[in-house]
Structures are given as structure tokens and as C-alpha cells.
Amino acid sequence: MAELELLVRVLERAQNAPERLKSYALGQIEQAVLNGSGPTRQGGGLVPNCVSEAEARLLRRVLFAAGGDSPAAVSRDEAELLFRIKDAARGAPNSPQWKQLFVQGVGNYLMGFASPSAQLGRERAAELETFANDSGTRIGRFVGRAVTTAPDYKGAFAMVFGRKGRDRFGELAAGEKITSEEQAWLETHVHADGEVDEYEQALLDFLDEE
């Protein structure tokens, strides 16, 4: 459990993390749910296909961690993992936190906003870190001149940091809309077994309300 907790904390604190690290942590939790054994089941009942309180908490922390795939947001792969766990644990005495996490997690994937450039490459991250740590007058003078002499100082500052032309509010608005592709994905998962269970109904109610 200490090792799994370490992985979760790394993902929570990291500015960037390999996608495979987050996938590995989620995979460990999924296997514990499916098999009823693993680090999350120490000191508890070995009940397979059941989401414990510890697993629900860890899943939430990993899914919304800053590092890894779709930082602080749920990716399609992660939403599919939630559906797999939901199907396996349906009808089990799951933690009360699990239904809320399933609804919020899948809802975040469908209606949330995840910037495609949120994860920086290693080389670009190193460049920005070097820039931020350089206290020389040359860089300070360059930035100061760009900001104070340009008529559109906000545009100039955005240009310095490589964000000119990005419509943040437009991206957020687009992220809140469920696309036809996302709708098809949702319908495939909801109707996979020919019925709508209580978790899926809670998800549909949430999406309808939002």
C-alpha cells in the first residue's frame, strides 16, 4: 500500500509524468477490484468485483491528478476503465463514493475541457524551467521592454510565452459540448448489455441536468 500511495503522490505533485505511470497505478487499483486482492485490500475482506472505500478514494486522486494522461481531467481510456469497473462491480456492496466518482469521472470526460498542450515535452519543460530560473538582466530587460513598449501589452506578453491566438474561453465552451463522437461512445457503453443500470441512469441524469 505504501508503494501505491507513493505512485499516487508522485502523480499528484508532478508537473509532468509519463502516461504509462498513471495507467500502471490505475491498473493496480482495477486489478484489486476485480480480484479482491492487492494493496488496497490489506486488513479488509477479500471480496472480488467490489469497489472499497480505499479504492474509490485512490481512483479519484489518480484520475484527477496533475500528472499523466489528460492532467486534472479524465481521458477516454480512463472513462472506459470506469465503465469496466462499474460493469464488474454492479450489484456489489460498493463504497457510497463509487457511484458519485463514476458519474463525475465519465461526465468529466464527456463535458470537461482538457488542453491538448497541457503536458509539455521534456525538452520544452527544461527550456521553460531554465528561462524561469534565469535572473540575469538580459531576460528581465527583454520581457520588460516587450511589455512596456507594445501598444497591446497583453498581446505582446502572450506572444513572449507562446499563447498568442489561443481562444481559452472558446476552448472551454467547446469542451462542455458533447460531440457526436462522444455521444456514440456513450450509447455504445450504455447499451452494451441491453439495459440501463442505476449507475448509467445516474450518469444520464447528471448529463441532462448539466
N, C-alpha and C positions, 0 to 999 in steps of 0.2 A: 504494500500500500504506500509505503514511503517513496518507492521508486515512481509509482504512478503519480503521486502528489507532486513530485519533482518535475515530471513532464508537464503537468498542468500549469505549474507556476512558471516554468520557462515560457510556455505559450502565452500566458497572461502578461508577462513582463517584456517579452521580446518585441523589438521594433520590426524585425523580420524573422521568419522561421520557415524552414523547408516544409512544403505541403505534406511530405511523407511523414514528418514528425507528428503533425496534428492527426493525420489519418491513422497512424500507429496507435496513438493514445485513444482515439475513438474506437478503433478495432479491439483494443483490450477491454474496454467497457462493454462493447457489444457482445464479445465472447463470454464475459462474465454473466450477462443477462441470459444468453442462450443456453449456457451450460450449467449455470447455477454454481460456478466455482471460479476462483480467481481472487485478486487482491481486494476487490470490493466486498467480498463475502466472508472475510475473516470475522469470526465471532458471531456470525448470523446463520440463519437457516440456508441450506444448500438447495434452494428451490429454483429449478430451471424455468426459463421463459417468464420471468417476473422481474420488474424494474424496482429495485430497492430505493430507499431514500438516498443512500450514499451515491448510487449510480445516477439518479436524477440530478443531484447537485453537481456531480462531476461532468455529466453531459452538458449541462448548462454552461459551466465555466469554460469547457473546451470549445463548444460551439461558438460562443461569443468572445473568445479570446482575441487579442490584438494580432497575434502571430498566425501564420499559416494561410490556408486557402480562404479567400474572402474575409479579410480581417474584420472582426467585430460584426460579421454578418454571416448568414447561413448560405452555403453554396448548394447547388443541385445535388451533388454527391452526398452531402450531409443531410439534406432533406430526404433523400432516398434511404439513408441509414435510419432516420427516424421512422419512416414507414415500415422498414424491415423489423425494427424492434417492436413497433406497435402491433404488427401482424402476429409476431411470435408471442407477445405477452398479452394478447387480447383475452379477457376473461379472468386474468390472474389478479391476485390481491396486490396490485401495484401501489407504489407510493402516490399519495394525492398530488404530489408535484408533477408527476409524469404527464398527465393529460394536458396541463397548462403548458408544459415545456413543448410537447408535441405540437400543440396549436400555435404557440408563439414561434417555434422554430420553423415549421413549414410556412406559416404566414409571413415570416421574415424573408424567406427565400422568394415567395411569390410577390410580395409587395414592398420589400425593402430595397435600399439602394446600396450597391457595393461598387465602389470606384474601381475601374479596371486597372488603374495605376496605383492602387493602394499599396501593393507590395513592390518595393524598389529592388532592382537588381543589386547584387553585391557591389559591383563597381560603382554604380550611381550612388549607393548609400555611402560608400567610402569617400566619394568626391564631396558630397554634402557635409559629411562629418568633418572633413578637412577644412572646408570653407567656414563652417560654424566655429571651429576651434582656432582659426587664424585671427589673431588680434592685431595684425600688422596694420599700419596706417594706409597701406596701398588699397586693401579691400574696403576699409572703412571709408576712405576718400571716394572710391569708385561708387559705392552704394549711395553715399550722401549726395554726391553730385547728380546721380541719376534721379534721385527722389526730389531734390530741391530745385533743379533747373527745368524739369519737364513740366509743361502746362498740365498734362494729365498725369499727375504724380502717381495715382493709383495704378494706371495702366503701365507706367514705367516700372513701378515696383513689381507688378505682376510679371512683366517681361523679364526682369532680372531673375526671378525664381521660376521661370518657365511655365507660367499659368495663363499667359495671355490668350484670350479667345475661348476660354472654358466657361460654359454657362452652368454654374453649380446649381442654381435653382431649377433650371430646365432638366438637369440630370436627376435631381431629387423627384421632380414631378413625374418624370418618365418612369422612375423606379417604383412609384406607387401604383402604376397601372399594370394589370395582369395582361400579358401579351397572349396572342392566340396560341403560341407555342407552349407557354406556361399553362394555359387552360387545358390544352390537350394532354399535357403531362399529368395534371391534377386528375382529369377524368379517367385516364388510364389507371392510375393508382387507386382511386376511389372505387371504381367499378371492377377491379381485378377479380374479386371474389363474388361478384354479383349482388352485393348488398352494401349498405352504408351503415357502418358500425358507429358506436357512440363517440369515438374519437374523431372519426371523419365528419360526423354531423356537427360536433363542436367546432371543428375547423371551418366547415362551410358557413356556420352561423357567424363565426368571427369575421370571415372574409366579407359576408353580406353586410354586416354591421359597419365594417370599415369602409 
